[in-house]
Structures are given as structure tokens and as C-alpha cells.
């Protein structure tokens, strides 16, 4: 086996791993991006302010909870 084939196999695995994004991560990322876009693009007053921060907060809290669940499952 040549080193070229090993390298291409390794590169292919990295490419697949980088493109296999879990849907939960995609939803959290969309919430944060939407919230930040609202904060930057809209005149941040009233309900929009709370919706934007709510999206960001919900995404961050759900990430924290999922991290705790992962840690507990990996130890048990």
C-alpha cells in the first residue's frame, strides 16, 4: 500500500466527518445566526429584541443540556 492511498483514505474520512452534521447542531446554529441577524439588521426594540435573545438563549441552553446528557451517557 502506498502512502498516497493512505492519505486519500484519511482525507475521505475527514471530508465525510466534516459533512455529517447532526440535525440538532444545525437547528442550534440556525437559531443563533437568526438571533444575531435580528440583533444586527433590525432596529432592536420591543418584541424583536426579546425574540432575538430568546433564540440565542434557547440554542445555548439546549447545547448545554445536550453536553451534560452526553457526558452522563459516556461515563455510565
Protein Blocks (a to p, Z undefined) as FASTA:
>chain_A
ZZklmmmmmmmmmmmmmmmccfklmmmmmmmmmmmmmmmmpccehjllmmmmmmmmmmmm
mmmmmmmmmmmmmmZZ
